[in-house]
Amino acid sequence: MAQDNKMMIRISEIEIDSVYLHEYIHILQVESKASVQKEPGVIAIFPMYQKESPTQIRILEIYANQAAYEDHIKSPHFQAYKSGTLKMVKSLKLIDMNCIDPETMEELFRKLNQ
């Protein structure tokens, strides 16, 4: 998995309007769970928020490759998330990343399964 140099890793930085925070989190939970369960090319969709600023959402996204990402953004659950949260998002920044140590990443996922 992680040894594949074509793996796509991204961090999404999202700011949510506080009025919609609870609704946004619910929609995001549904989408991230569906993505990991239903899409073999989605390795991880790991949403988080900043402790001191809960409207600041970060999502670690890991896909097997670019094609898996393209399939993901066409999926019904992602399309429902995107259209359902447009009015909630104040800002969105997508940051593409490269893995420094793929062997350790494999160990991390192995530990999660123990």
C-alpha positions as a Python dict, from the first residue, in 0.01 Angstrom:
ca = {
    (1, 'M'): (0, 0, 0),
    (2, 'A'): (233, 277, 121),
    (3, 'Q'): (519, 159, -99),
    (4, 'D'): (318, 260, -404),
    (5, 'N'): (471, 593, -510),
    (6, 'K'): (147, 685, -682),
    (7, 'M'): (-37, 719, -351),
    (8, 'M'): (-215, 1053, -313),
    (9, 'I'): (-206, 1230, 25),
    (10, 'R'): (-384, 1554, 100),
    (11, 'I'): (-469, 1771, 397),
    (12, 'S'): (-789, 1971, 369),
    (13, 'E'): (-802, 2286, 582),
    (14, 'I'): (-1162, 2393, 625),
    (15, 'E'): (-1321, 2673, 826),
    (16, 'I'): (-1688, 2621, 909),
    (17, 'D'): (-1945, 2887, 992),
    (18, 'S'): (-2014, 2828, 1364),
    (19, 'V'): (-2391, 2843, 1302),
    (20, 'Y'): (-2362, 2518, 1102),
    (21, 'L'): (-2088, 2340, 1298),
    (22, 'H'): (-2292, 2052, 1444),
    (23, 'E'): (-2475, 1991, 1118),
    (24, 'Y'): (-2147, 2001, 923),
    (25, 'I'): (-1980, 1753, 1158),
    (26, 'H'): (-2269, 1508, 1119),
    (27, 'I'): (-2257, 1528, 738),
    (28, 'L'): (-1877, 1489, 742),
    (29, 'Q'): (-1897, 1182, 967),
    (30, 'V'): (-2145, 1015, 732),
    (31, 'E'): (-1931, 1095, 427),
    (32, 'S'): (-1597, 989, 574),
    (33, 'K'): (-1737, 658, 702),
    (34, 'A'): (-1901, 578, 368),
    (35, 'S'): (-1583, 665, 178),
    (36, 'V'): (-1362, 433, 381),
    (37, 'Q'): (-1617, 149, 389),
    (38, 'K'): (-1736, 160, 27),
    (39, 'E'): (-1432, 271, -172),
    (40, 'P'): (-1136, 31, -193),
    (41, 'G'): (-906, 312, -315),
    (42, 'V'): (-978, 531, -13),
    (43, 'I'): (-718, 436, 246),
    (44, 'A'): (-808, 706, 499),
    (45, 'I'): (-1040, 1001, 545),
    (46, 'F'): (-949, 1118, 893),
    (47, 'P'): (-1137, 1433, 1003),
    (48, 'M'): (-1018, 1637, 1303),
    (49, 'Y'): (-1080, 1979, 1456),
    (50, 'Q'): (-856, 2217, 1646),
    (51, 'K'): (-915, 2189, 2021),
    (52, 'E'): (-917, 2565, 2078),
    (53, 'S'): (-1108, 2645, 1760),
    (54, 'P'): (-1360, 2373, 1670),
    (55, 'T'): (-1469, 2549, 1351),
    (56, 'Q'): (-1121, 2480, 1213),
    (57, 'I'): (-1151, 2135, 1056),
    (58, 'R'): (-861, 1937, 912),
    (59, 'I'): (-898, 1618, 712),
    (60, 'L'): (-613, 1381, 636),
    (61, 'E'): (-701, 1211, 309),
    (62, 'I'): (-503, 915, 173),
    (63, 'Y'): (-593, 753, -160),
    (64, 'A'): (-430, 456, -332),
    (65, 'N'): (-367, 675, -638),
    (66, 'Q'): (-503, 966, -841),
    (67, 'A'): (-770, 748, -1004),
    (68, 'A'): (-903, 648, -660),
    (69, 'Y'): (-932, 1016, -569),
    (70, 'E'): (-1114, 1094, -894),
    (71, 'D'): (-1356, 806, -828),
    (72, 'H'): (-1406, 936, -473),
    (73, 'I'): (-1512, 1286, -577),
    (74, 'K'): (-1767, 1133, -818),
    (75, 'S'): (-1918, 906, -550),
    (76, 'P'): (-2277, 971, -439),
    (77, 'H'): (-2176, 1016, -72),
    (78, 'F'): (-1907, 1273, -158),
    (79, 'Q'): (-2144, 1459, -390),
    (80, 'A'): (-2406, 1469, -111),
    (81, 'Y'): (-2142, 1600, 132),
    (82, 'K'): (-2019, 1866, -110),
    (83, 'S'): (-2362, 1997, -209),
    (84, 'G'): (-2498, 1971, 145),
    (85, 'T'): (-2218, 2173, 305),
    (86, 'L'): (-2151, 2452, 51),
    (87, 'K'): (-2327, 2718, 261),
    (88, 'M'): (-2143, 2602, 576),
    (89, 'V'): (-1785, 2637, 452),
    (90, 'K'): (-1622, 2977, 501),
    (91, 'S'): (-1288, 2870, 353),
    (92, 'L'): (-1127, 2563, 201),
    (93, 'K'): (-762, 2498, 125),
    (94, 'L'): (-640, 2170, -26),
    (95, 'I'): (-275, 2088, 40),
    (96, 'D'): (-117, 1801, -151),
    (97, 'M'): (150, 1617, 46),
    (98, 'N'): (426, 1360, -14),
    (99, 'C'): (501, 1078, 227),
    (100, 'I'): (850, 1092, 380),
    (101, 'D'): (852, 745, 538),
    (102, 'P'): (608, 500, 373),
    (103, 'E'): (742, 202, 569),
    (104, 'T'): (647, 362, 901),
    (105, 'M'): (305, 449, 760),
    (106, 'E'): (246, 79, 693),
    (107, 'E'): (341, 1, 1055),
    (108, 'L'): (93, 263, 1179),
    (109, 'F'): (-193, 97, 993),
    (110, 'R'): (-79, -247, 1111),
    (111, 'K'): (-89, -123, 1474),
    (112, 'L'): (-444, 6, 1429),
    (113, 'N'): (-554, -346, 1335),
    (114, 'Q'): (-406, -513, 1647),
}
